């Protein structure tokens, strides 16, 4: 049973397999797009069929029938559109695929278009991809043409006027020089439409209309013809543009404009502390700017640290708004010894210079210092004088002055109680010292003049041991009077000499024919009169430092204390009451002269008129120290201490300060005028420039113009200003390669080496007596700048003072050159250098103008 079942199953499998192998395939089961229909409806098993594509498509497709189903027998299983390749370009045109097409394949269409200025010559402008390729021919783009232009006898035409094509230009000009084209453009062009851009122009007469000028007004004509010029004015604060507008073919040759007048504040790099207003560069006319210079600078040509500058109507500043470094010039003092020798080089603020004065003048300081007010001290040198001598316990007999010139002689005598008793004469020497002076020594048993604070003591020989004194304003003697006296007895002053304040109570006053007893408070005193006298009051009081006057009266009339006179003393003891007929004598203080009668008397209870004490100078000189007095009508005037008179300098002279004379005590202090500082015509750099002002001498602040010569005329020229005997600023000429070689003080250029016409290498030599610091060397100009030139080392002047101070013999010349080697000087006859043995020579060295001698010939030779 089981075997039968197995046999049955095997038989069924064999039947099924054989049935499947024997099934057919149908045409309708092949579904390829764009294929040609197949020829049969069915196909036997294992039969192969080729599928053909429709026209315009391509592909190699084969199917095989297996088990009733089609199987693809090739790699490709679809029909693709045929490709046509590139459709070809057309000159002066472009093409593009129509919408929906992305490739050049069957059915695709391209559209041709012409570029701007060209048009299509063909009726058909498209090409389509067919099964046989692109249909139609490639379209042609022809250039657009414009119609011919008619001739005009007034016009001259240039360009293609007969057969103009796209972008061709035709230019027009008027035949007549007095006519112009009637519009701005003098040309037309052929556009893409085949039309000229504009019709041909016309020629019209050349005229210019009046332009609108902001901030300006035009005069005269409204219409201008060819070559007419335009005259116009500008409002305040504006100015016409440079040049004159002229009517021409194109209108005005220059646009008429009114430019605002401004002054430019150029960038200042050095010496500025502040600018107000800050940050502003351009200023309108009448506007101002304030500049504050730094500590060591001042305003150019003014010597001020702060200055306000105004922009003027010509666009220029009223003064140059710059700060310059403070410098001092060579002092012009006739009392200086060789000022140009000591004062040279960089003389900036706070720089110092040693200096010497001529004989008979004294040096005020060891060095001179450059300050904002010039060299200090001022003056540097002064007359050698002796101050009025202060000889204790002595009285000057000769006329007294504040100071005395060299060789002046005065006499004095000792006060009473001092010796010697004879007249003593002293002399002012060249060193400004009094010689032959003797001290006044106190005699035995005499009194020295006491020291009085806040007062003045007069000790006159006629009164011998009696002194008189008065107190300064605000003070009074202890006795209460306005002057006092003291007597020397046995070497002691009998009365106390003391000045107290006016408001303090002094000693109680004396009362004639009575006495006073001071109370405990010290501000009142009781009166006791002698028999036969009586007082109207029992006591007196002190108020505000003044005692009431005590009296023990009789029936007699007299005078109270004499009138106080400033700068005077009465040379008799003060009394509380003076009887009728009494008299006193006034004496003026030193330096004052009495005006009036020195003796005054008491008459009818009244003193005669008191004198006054005045200090007078004699009338001032009409001419002195190169200056003259301005007011010559004051010959009868009296001059008191402190009075002044004005002077003016003679022609060609100037003063370093005020020209005012001052009365000092009884002596005039006069101003001095020195010869004006002038600049001579420059002698340096003349081969590089031409001077435009033919003068040899220039006064202070006069200018000199110059023009730079070729090839040093990169800067055309400039202007120099004479200031205190020097030209400022420096000459500024340069070439495109190098400026002129630098000049050196006390030397000259010796050899020159050229590059073309420009000097690029030099050597230097020094003047007679000077020594070149670096000899036998050339100096070059590199990158437009010269190497630092050498220095000429100064010789040393051998003055009479040097010979005298070192006691040496003069040499052949009055100078020696700078040298690193020592120089020998011979001692004067009979002297040697620092040793008792004979040593006639001393050594010295000159270093750039300064002489150093190591020893002095200060020892007498040994005498055999």
C-alpha positions in Angstrom: 0.0 0.0 0.0 2.8 2.3 0.8 4.6 1.5 -2.4 1.6 2.2 -4.5 1.2 5.6 -2.8 4.8 6.5 -3.6 4.4 5.5 -7.2 1.4 7.6 -7.5 3.1 10.8 -6.2 6.1 10.4 -8.5 3.8 10.0 -11.5 1.9 13.3 -10.6 5.2 15.2 -10.3 6.4 14.0 -13.7 3.1 15.1 -15.2 3.2 18.6 -13.6 6.8 19.2 -14.8 6.0 18.1 -18.3 2.9 20.3 -18.4 4.8 23.5 -17.3 7.5 23.0 -19.9 5.0 22.8 -22.7 3.1 26.2 -22.0 3.1 29.1 -24.8 3.8 32.9 -24.3 1.5 35.7 -25.5 2.3 39.0 -27.4 0.2 41.1 -25.1 2.5 40.3 -22.1 5.4 42.3 -23.6 4.8 46.0 -22.5 7.7 48.2 -23.8 6.9 51.8 -24.5 7.4 53.1 -28.0 7.8 49.6 -29.5 6.6 48.4 -32.9 3.8 45.7 -32.6 4.9 42.0 -32.7 3.9 39.8 -35.7 2.4 36.8 -33.7 -0.2 36.5 -31.0 1.6 33.6 -29.3 5.0 32.1 -29.2 6.2 28.6 -28.5 8.2 27.7 -25.5 11.9 28.5 -25.7 11.2 30.8 -28.7 13.1 34.2 -28.8 11.5 37.4 -30.0 13.2 40.7 -31.1 11.4 43.9 -30.1 11.8 46.9 -32.6 11.5 50.5 -31.4 9.2 53.0 -33.1 10.6 55.7 -35.4 12.7 58.3 -33.5 13.5 55.8 -30.8 16.3 53.3 -30.5 17.2 50.2 -28.5 18.3 46.4 -28.8 15.6 44.3 -26.9 15.1 40.5 -27.0 12.7 38.3 -25.0 12.6 34.4 -24.6 9.4 32.4 -23.7 10.0 30.2 -20.8 7.2 28.3 -19.0 4.6 30.6 -20.4 6.4 33.8 -19.3 8.7 36.2 -21.1 12.2 36.6 -19.9 14.5 39.6 -21.0 17.3 38.2 -22.9 19.3 41.5 -23.3 20.6 44.1 -20.9 18.5 46.9 -22.4 14.8 46.7 -21.8 13.4 50.0 -23.1 13.3 52.3 -26.2 15.2 55.6 -25.8 14.8 58.8 -27.8 17.4 59.2 -30.5 20.1 62.0 -30.0 20.7 64.7 -32.6 24.0 66.3 -31.4 24.7 70.0 -31.2 22.3 72.1 -33.3 25.2 74.5 -34.4 25.8 78.2 -33.3 24.9 81.2 -35.4 27.2 84.2 -35.6 26.0 87.3 -33.6 23.2 85.1 -32.1 22.3 82.6 -29.4 19.9 79.6 -29.1 18.0 77.9 -26.2 16.0 74.8 -25.7 12.3 75.4 -25.5 10.5 74.7 -22.2 10.2 71.0 -21.3 13.4 70.0 -23.1 16.7 69.3 -21.4 18.7 67.4 -24.0 19.2 67.5 -27.7 17.1 64.3 -28.4 14.2 63.3 -30.6 11.4 65.9 -30.4 13.5 68.6 -28.8 13.2 72.1 -30.3 15.7 75.0 -30.0 14.9 78.7 -30.5 17.4 81.1 -32.1 17.7 84.8 -31.2 20.0 87.6 -32.4 22.2 89.7 -30.3 21.5 93.4 -29.7 22.0 95.3 -32.9 21.3 92.3 -35.1 18.1 91.0 -36.7 17.0 87.5 -38.0 17.4 87.1 -41.8 15.4 83.8 -41.9 11.7 83.3 -41.7 12.0 80.2 -39.5 14.0 80.7 -36.3 13.6 77.2 -34.8 15.1 73.7 -35.4 13.6 70.4 -34.1 15.4 67.1 -33.6 13.9 64.5 -36.0 14.7 60.9 -36.5 17.0 61.9 -39.3 18.6 64.8 -37.3 17.9 68.6 -37.0 15.4 70.0 -39.4 15.7 73.4 -41.1 18.9 75.3 -41.7 20.9 77.4 -39.1 19.3 80.9 -39.0 21.5 83.9 -39.9 21.7 87.2 -37.8 22.4 90.4 -39.9 23.6 93.7 -38.4 21.0 96.5 -38.0 21.5 99.5 -40.3 20.5 103.1 -39.9 19.4 105.4 -42.8 21.9 107.8 -44.4 22.2 111.3 -42.9 21.5 114.4 -45.0 24.3 116.9 -45.4 24.1 120.4 -43.8 26.3 123.2 -45.0 26.7 124.5 -41.4 28.0 121.2 -40.1 31.1 119.1 -40.5 30.3 115.4 -40.0 32.7 112.6 -39.3 31.8 108.9 -39.2 29.7 106.5 -41.4 26.9 108.8 -42.5 25.9 106.8 -45.6 25.8 103.2 -44.4 25.7 103.4 -40.6 25.4 100.2 -38.7 24.6 99.4 -35.0 26.8 101.3 -32.6 28.3 103.5 -35.3 28.9 107.1 -34.1 28.7 110.3 -36.1 30.4 113.4 -34.7 29.3 117.0 -35.6 31.2 120.2 -35.6 30.2 123.7 -36.7 31.9 125.1 -39.7 32.0 128.6 -38.3 34.2 129.2 -35.2 31.6 131.6 -33.9 28.9 129.0 -33.7 28.4 125.9 -31.6 26.2 122.8 -31.5 22.7 123.6 -30.1 23.0 120.8 -27.5 25.5 119.4 -25.1 26.2 116.2 -27.1 28.0 116.7 -30.4 27.4 113.1 -31.6 24.7 110.6 -32.4 24.8 106.8 -32.7 22.9 104.0 -34.5 20.8 102.0 -32.0 19.6 98.4 -32.0 16.3 99.5 -33.7 18.1 100.8 -36.8 17.4 104.4 -35.8 19.8 107.2 -35.0 19.7 108.1 -31.3 19.0 111.8 -32.1 18.3 113.9 -35.2 21.3 115.8 -36.5 22.1 119.0 -34.4 21.9 122.6 -35.6 24.6 125.3 -35.3 23.7 128.3 -33.3 25.7 131.5 -32.3 28.0 130.9 -29.3 26.5 132.6 -26.2 26.7 132.1 -22.5 23.9 132.8 -20.0 24.4 134.4 -16.6 25.1 131.6 -14.2 23.6 131.4 -10.7 26.5 131.9 -8.3 25.7 131.1 -4.6 27.0 133.9 -2.4 27.7 136.1 -5.4 26.3 138.7 -7.8 26.9 139.3 -11.5 27.2 142.7 -13.0 26.3 144.2 -16.4 25.2 141.8 -19.2 22.6 139.1 -19.1 23.9 137.3 -22.2 27.5 136.9 -23.2 29.0 136.3 -26.6 32.1 134.3 -27.4 35.3 135.5 -25.6 33.3 137.8 -23.3 34.6 137.6 -19.7 32.3 137.4 -16.7 32.7 140.0 -13.9 31.2 139.0 -10.6 31.4 139.9 -6.9 31.1 137.8 -3.8 29.4 138.4 -0.5 31.3 139.3 2.7 33.2 136.3 3.9 33.6 134.9 0.3 36.0 135.5 -2.5 36.0 134.8 -6.3 37.6 131.6 -7.5 41.0 132.2 -9.0 40.9 132.9 -12.7 38.6 134.8 -15.0 35.6 132.9 -16.6 35.5 133.4 -20.4 32.7 132.4 -22.7 33.6 129.7 -25.2 32.1 126.9 -27.3 31.5 124.7 -24.2 30.1 127.5 -22.0 32.2 129.2 -19.3 35.9 128.3 -19.5 36.0 128.3 -15.7 33.0 127.7 -13.4 32.3 131.0 -11.6 32.2 130.3 -7.9 32.4 132.2 -4.6 34.7 130.3 -2.3 34.3 130.8 1.4 37.2 132.6 2.9 38.9 130.3 5.4 42.2 130.1 7.2 43.8 126.7 7.7 45.3 125.9 11.0 48.0 123.6 9.8 49.1 120.6 11.9 51.6 121.8 14.6 53.6 118.9 16.0 55.8 120.6 18.6 55.5 123.2 21.3 51.7 123.2 21.6 50.0 122.8 25.0 46.4 123.6 24.0 44.4 125.0 21.1 41.0 126.6 21.7 38.7 125.6 20.0 40.1 122.1 20.0 40.1 119.9 16.9 39.1 122.7 14.5 41.2 123.1 11.4 39.5 125.7 9.2 38.3 129.1 10.4 36.0 131.6 8.6 37.0 135.2 8.2 36.9 137.2 11.5 37.0 133.9 13.6 39.8 133.5 16.1 41.8 130.7 17.6 43.8 130.8 20.8 47.1 128.9 21.0 48.9 128.1 24.3 52.5 127.1 23.9 54.3 124.5 26.0 56.6 125.4 28.9 59.7 125.9 26.8 58.0 127.5 23.7 56.5 130.8 22.9 54.5 132.3 20.1 56.6 133.0 16.9 58.1 136.6 17.0 56.1 137.6 20.1 57.8 136.1 23.1 54.4 135.3 24.6 53.2 131.9 25.8 49.5 132.6 24.8 48.2 134.4 21.8 44.8 134.8 20.0 45.0 134.8 16.2 42.4 136.2 13.8 41.5 134.9 10.3 41.5 138.0 8.0 39.4 138.7 4.9 42.2 137.6 2.6 42.3 134.1 4.1 45.5 134.8 5.9 46.2 134.8 9.7 47.0 138.2 11.2 50.1 136.6 12.7 51.8 133.2 12.2 50.0 130.8 14.5 53.0 128.7 15.5 55.0 128.1 18.7 58.8 128.3 18.5 61.3 127.0 21.0 62.5 129.7 23.4 66.0 130.7 22.6 68.3 133.5 23.6 70.3 135.6 21.2 73.9 136.9 21.7 73.6 139.6 24.3 74.3 143.1 23.1 76.1 144.5 26.0 79.0 146.8 25.4 80.5 145.8 28.7 80.8 142.1 27.8 84.2 140.7 26.8 83.9 139.0 23.3 80.2 138.0 23.6 80.3 136.0 20.3 83.1 133.9 21.8 81.1 132.9 24.9 77.6 132.9 23.5 77.3 130.5 20.6 75.6 127.3 19.6 72.3 126.0 21.1 71.1 128.7 23.5 67.8 127.3 24.5 65.8 128.0 27.7 67.7 127.2 30.9 71.0 126.9 29.0 73.9 128.5 30.8 77.1 130.2 29.5 80.2 131.3 31.3 81.2 134.8 30.4 83.6 137.6 31.2 83.3 141.4 31.5 85.7 144.1 30.2 88.0 145.7 32.7 86.3 148.4 35.0 83.1 146.3 34.9 82.1 143.5 37.3 80.5 140.2 36.5 77.1 140.0 38.2 77.0 136.1 38.3 79.5 133.3 37.5 77.3 132.1 34.6 74.5 133.6 32.5 71.2 131.7 32.2 68.8 131.8 29.3 65.3 132.7 30.6 62.0 133.9 29.0 63.1 137.4 29.7 66.5 137.0 28.1 69.9 136.4 29.8 69.9 136.6 33.5 71.3 138.3 35.5 70.3 141.5 33.9 72.6 143.3 33.4 75.4 140.6 33.0 78.0 143.2 33.6 77.8 146.4 35.7 80.1 149.3 36.5 82.5 148.5 39.2 81.4 150.7 42.1 81.7 150.8 45.8 78.6 150.9 47.9 78.2 153.8 50.4 80.5 152.7 53.3 78.9 151.6 56.5 81.5 152.6 59.1 80.3 152.1 62.7 80.5 155.1 64.9 81.6 157.4 62.1 80.1 160.2 60.1 80.7 160.8 56.3 81.9 164.4 55.7 82.0 164.3 51.9 78.7 164.6 49.9 77.0 161.2 50.2 75.7 159.0 47.4 74.3 155.5 47.1 77.3 154.2 45.2 80.7 155.5 44.0 82.7 155.0 40.9 86.3 153.6 40.8 88.9 156.0 42.3 86.2 158.0 44.1 87.4 159.4 47.4 85.4 160.3 50.5 86.3 161.6 54.0 84.8 160.6 57.3 85.4 161.3 61.0 84.7 159.4 64.1 81.7 160.3 66.3 82.4 162.0 69.7 83.8 159.5 72.1 85.6 157.6 69.3 89.0 157.9 67.9 91.0 158.8 65.8 89.7 162.3 65.8 91.3 163.4 62.5 89.6 163.2 59.1 90.1 159.8 57.4 90.2 159.5 53.5 89.2 156.2 51.8 89.4 155.3 48.0 87.2 153.0 45.9 89.5 150.6 44.0 89.0 148.6 40.8 87.7 145.6 42.7 84.9 147.7 44.2 86.4 147.8 47.7 87.2 150.7 49.9 90.9 150.9 50.8 92.7 152.8 53.7 89.6 152.3 55.9 90.1 152.7 59.6 87.7 151.7 62.4 86.5 154.2 65.0 87.5 152.9 68.4 85.6 154.0 71.5 87.4 156.4 73.9 87.7 155.4 77.4 84.7 156.6 79.4 82.6 157.4 76.4 79.3 155.8 75.3 78.7 153.8 72.1 75.7 154.8 70.0 72.8 152.7 71.2 70.8 150.5 68.9 67.3 151.9 68.5 64.5 149.7 67.0 61.8 151.5 65.0 63.6 154.8 65.2 66.5 157.0 64.0 69.4 158.4 66.1 71.3 161.6 65.3 74.6 162.1 67.1 76.2 165.5 66.1 79.7 166.6 67.3 78.5 170.0 68.6 76.5 168.2 71.3 79.3 165.8 72.1 77.8 163.3 74.5 74.2 164.0 73.8 72.2 162.1 71.2 68.8 162.9 69.7 66.3 160.5 68.2 62.9 160.2 66.7 60.7 157.2 66.0 59.2 155.8 62.8 55.6 156.4 61.9 53.3 154.5 64.4 55.9 154.8 67.2 57.0 157.4 69.8 59.7 157.8 72.4 59.1 156.4 75.8 59.0 160.0 77.1 55.8 160.6 75.1 57.2 163.4 72.9 57.8 162.8 69.1 61.5 163.0 69.6 63.8 162.4 72.5 67.4 162.9 73.8 69.9 161.1 76.0 73.2 162.2 77.6 76.3 160.1 78.1 77.7 160.4 81.7 80.6 158.3 82.8 80.1 155.8 80.0 76.4 155.4 80.5 73.4 157.0 78.9 71.4 158.9 81.4 68.0 158.5 79.8 66.6 155.4 78.2 66.3 155.5 74.3 63.3 153.4 73.4 60.5 153.7 70.8 57.1 152.3 71.8 53.8 152.1 69.8 51.8 155.2 69.6 48.8 153.7 71.5 50.9 152.6 74.5 51.4 154.8 77.5 55.0 155.9 78.0 56.7 157.5 81.0 54.6 160.1 82.8 55.3 163.5 81.5 57.4 166.1 83.4 55.6 169.1 84.9 57.4 172.4 85.5 57.1 173.6 89.0 55.6 170.3 90.1 55.8 166.6 90.1 53.6 163.6 89.1 53.0 160.4 90.9 51.9 157.4 88.7 49.0 155.3 90.1 49.0 151.5 90.3 47.0 151.1 87.0 49.7 153.0 85.0 47.0 154.9 83.2 46.7 157.9 85.5 49.0 160.2 87.6 48.4 162.6 90.5 49.7 166.2 90.2 51.6 168.0 92.9 52.6 171.6 92.1 55.4 173.6 93.7 54.5 176.4 96.0 53.3 179.4 94.0 51.9 177.2 91.2 48.7 175.5 90.9 47.0 173.0 88.6 43.4 173.1 87.3 43.2 169.3 87.7 44.3 167.0 90.5 45.3 164.2 88.1 45.9 163.4 84.5 44.9 160.3 82.4 46.5 158.4 79.5 44.1 157.6 76.6 45.2 155.9 73.4 48.8 156.3 74.4 48.6 160.1 75.1 48.9 161.6 78.5 46.9 164.6 79.3 49.1 167.7 79.7 49.8 168.5 83.4 50.1 172.1 84.3 51.2 174.1 87.3 50.4 177.5 85.9 51.7 181.0 86.4 50.4 183.9 84.4 52.8 183.4 81.5 52.3 182.4 77.9 54.5 179.9 76.0 54.5 177.2 73.4 53.8 173.5 73.5 56.0 171.0 71.7 57.3 172.1 68.2 55.6 170.6 65.1 56.7 167.2 64.0 58.6 167.1 60.6 59.0 163.8 58.7 62.6 162.7 58.1 63.9 165.2 60.7 65.0 165.5 64.3 65.4 168.5 66.7 68.9 168.8 68.0 67.9 170.0 71.6 66.3 168.3 74.5 62.5 168.3 74.4 60.6 170.4 76.9 57.0 170.1 77.9 56.5 173.9 77.6 58.6 176.5 75.9 58.6 180.1 77.1 58.1 182.9 74.7 61.2 183.6 72.6 62.5 180.1 72.9 63.9 178.5 69.7 64.7 175.0 68.4 66.8 173.7 65.5 65.6 171.1 63.0 68.1 168.7 61.2 67.2 166.4 58.3 68.0 162.7 58.1 70.8 161.5 55.7 70.0 161.9 52.0 67.5 164.6 52.7 67.8 168.4 52.2 66.1 171.0 54.4 63.7 173.4 52.7 63.0 176.4 54.9 64.5 177.9 58.0 66.0 175.2 60.3 65.7 177.5 63.4 62.1 178.3 64.6 61.0 180.4 67.5 58.1 180.6 69.9 56.2 183.8 69.4 52.8 184.6 71.1 52.2 181.0 72.0 52.9 179.9 68.4 55.9 178.4 66.7 57.3 179.8 63.5 56.6 177.8 60.3 58.6 174.5 60.4 60.8 173.5 57.5 60.4 170.3 55.5 63.0 167.6 54.5 63.2 166.6 50.8 65.5 164.4 48.7 66.4 166.1 45.4 68.4 165.2 42.3 70.1 167.7 40.1 68.4 168.3 36.7 68.9 165.2 34.4 71.3 165.4 31.5 69.9 166.2 28.0 72.0 163.6 26.3 73.6 160.5 27.8 74.5 156.9 26.8 73.4 157.4 23.1 69.9 158.7 24.1 68.3 162.1 24.6 65.7 163.5 27.0 62.3 163.8 25.4 61.0 166.7 27.5 63.6 169.6 27.4 61.4 172.1 29.2 61.9 170.8 32.8 65.1 172.7 33.6 63.6 174.5 36.6 61.8 171.5 38.0 63.0 169.9 41.3 63.3 166.1 41.3 62.5 164.1 44.4 63.6 160.6 45.2 61.7 158.2 42.8 60.9 160.8 40.1 61.5 159.8 36.5 62.3 161.3 33.1 61.7 159.7 29.7 64.4 159.4 27.1 64.5 158.1 23.5 67.4 156.4 21.7 69.4 158.2 19.0 68.9 157.1 15.4 70.5 153.7 14.8 70.4 152.8 18.5 67.9 150.7 20.5 67.4 149.9 24.2 67.0 146.4 25.7 64.6 147.8 28.3 62.6 151.0 29.1 64.3 154.3 28.3 63.5 155.9 31.7 65.9 157.7 34.0 65.2 157.5 37.8 66.2 159.8 40.7 67.7 157.5 43.3 68.4 159.6 46.4 70.5 162.3 44.9 71.8 160.4 41.9 70.3 159.7 38.5 70.2 156.2 37.1 70.3 156.6 33.3 69.1 154.2 30.6 71.6 152.9 27.9 71.0 152.6 24.2 73.2 150.3 22.1 73.6 150.2 18.3 70.7 148.5 16.6 70.9 144.9 15.6 71.1 144.5 11.8 71.5 141.6 9.5 74.0 141.6 6.6 73.2 140.2 3.2 73.7 136.4 3.4 77.0 135.0 2.0 76.3 131.3 2.4 74.5 129.1 -0.1 74.7 131.8 -2.8 75.5 129.2 -5.5 72.2 127.5 -4.7 69.9 130.5 -4.7 69.3 134.0 -6.0 68.6 136.9 -3.6 65.6 139.0 -4.9 66.2 142.1 -2.7 69.4 144.1 -3.4 70.4 145.5 -0.1 73.5 145.0 2.1 72.0 145.8 5.5 68.5 144.9 6.9 66.9 146.2 10.1 65.1 144.1 12.6 62.0 142.4 11.2 62.8 143.4 7.6 62.4 140.5 5.1 64.6 139.1 2.3 63.1 137.1 -0.5 65.1 134.4 -2.4 64.6 132.0 -5.3 66.1 128.6 -5.4 68.4 127.8 -8.4 68.2 124.6 -10.5 68.5 121.8 -9.7 67.8 122.8 -6.1 64.4 124.3 -6.9 62.1 121.5 -5.7 60.9 124.2 -3.3 60.8 127.3 -5.5 61.9 129.8 -2.9 61.1 131.5 0.4 61.4 134.5 2.7 63.9 135.2 5.5 63.2 137.6 8.4 65.9 139.6 10.2 65.6 139.0 14.0 68.2 140.4 16.5 70.9 140.3 13.9 70.2 136.8 12.6 68.1 135.5 9.6 65.1 133.3 10.4 64.2 130.6 9.4 67.0 128.8 7.6 67.3 128.8 3.8 65.3 125.9 2.4 66.3 124.8 -1.1 66.6 121.2 -2.1 66.8 118.9 -5.2 64.9 115.7 -5.8 68.1 113.8 -4.7 69.7 115.9 -1.9 69.6 119.3 -0.3 72.7 121.5 -0.5 75.6 120.2 1.7 75.4 121.6 5.2 77.5 124.6 6.2 79.8 124.5 9.2 80.6 127.3 11.6 84.1 128.7 11.2 84.7 126.5 8.2 84.1 126.0 4.4 83.4 123.2 1.9 86.7 122.2 0.3 86.0 119.4 -2.3 82.7 118.6 -4.1 81.7 115.4 -5.9 78.7 115.5 -8.2 75.9 113.2 -9.4 74.8 115.0 -12.5 74.3 118.6 -11.4 73.7 117.7 -7.7 76.5 117.6 -5.0 76.5 114.2 -3.3 79.8 114.1 -1.5 82.0 116.9 0.1 85.0 117.4 2.4 85.5 120.4 4.7 88.3 122.7 5.9 88.4 125.2 8.8 89.3 128.9 9.0 92.7 130.0 10.2 93.3 129.1 13.8 90.5 126.5 13.9 91.1 122.7 13.8 88.9 120.2 12.0 87.7 117.6 14.5 87.7 114.7 11.9 90.2 115.6 9.1 90.7 113.8 5.8 87.2 112.4 5.7 84.4 112.8 3.1 80.7 113.3 4.0 78.0 111.8 1.8 74.3 112.4 1.1 72.4 109.2 1.7 68.7 108.7 1.0 68.2 112.5 0.8 70.0 113.3 4.1 73.6 114.5 4.7 75.8 112.8 7.2 76.4 115.0 10.3 79.2 117.5 9.3 82.4 117.9 11.4 83.1 120.6 13.9 85.8 123.3 13.7 87.4 123.3 17.2 87.9 126.8 18.5 91.3 128.3 19.3 92.0 129.6 22.8 92.4 133.4 23.2 95.2 134.4 25.5 94.0 137.6 27.2 96.1 140.0 29.3 94.2 138.7 32.3 95.5 135.1 31.7 99.1 136.4 31.4 98.6 138.4 34.5 96.8 135.7 36.6 99.4 133.0 35.7 102.4 135.4 35.7 103.6 134.1 32.3 105.3 135.8 29.4 103.2 136.6 26.2 103.7 134.4 23.2 104.0 135.5 19.6 100.3 135.1 18.8 97.4 135.9 21.1 95.9 132.5 20.6 96.8 128.8 20.5 95.1 126.1 18.5 93.1 123.2 19.9 95.5 120.3 20.5 95.7 117.1 22.5 99.4 117.9 23.2 100.6 120.2 26.0 101.9 123.7 25.4 104.8 125.3 27.3 104.6 128.9 28.7 107.6 130.7 30.2 107.3 132.4 33.6 108.0 136.1 33.9 111.5 137.1 34.8 112.4 136.3 38.4 109.5 133.8 39.0 109.1 130.1 38.8 106.3 127.6 39.1 105.7 126.5 42.7 109.3 125.6 43.7 112.1 127.6 45.3 114.4 126.1 42.6 114.3 127.6 39.1 111.5 126.1 36.9 110.8 128.6 34.2 108.1 126.7 32.3 104.4 125.8 33.0 102.3 123.4 31.0 98.8 124.0 29.5 96.4 122.6 27.0 93.8 124.2 24.6 90.5 122.3 24.2 87.9 123.8 21.9 88.3 127.4 23.0 89.0 126.7 26.7 92.6 127.1 28.0 93.8 125.1 31.0 97.2 126.0 32.6 98.2 123.5 35.3 100.3 125.8 37.5 101.0 129.4 38.3 104.4 131.1 38.3 103.9 132.2 41.9 107.3 131.7 43.6 110.2 134.1 43.6 113.4 132.7 42.2 116.2 131.9 44.7 118.8 134.7 44.7 122.4 133.5 45.0 
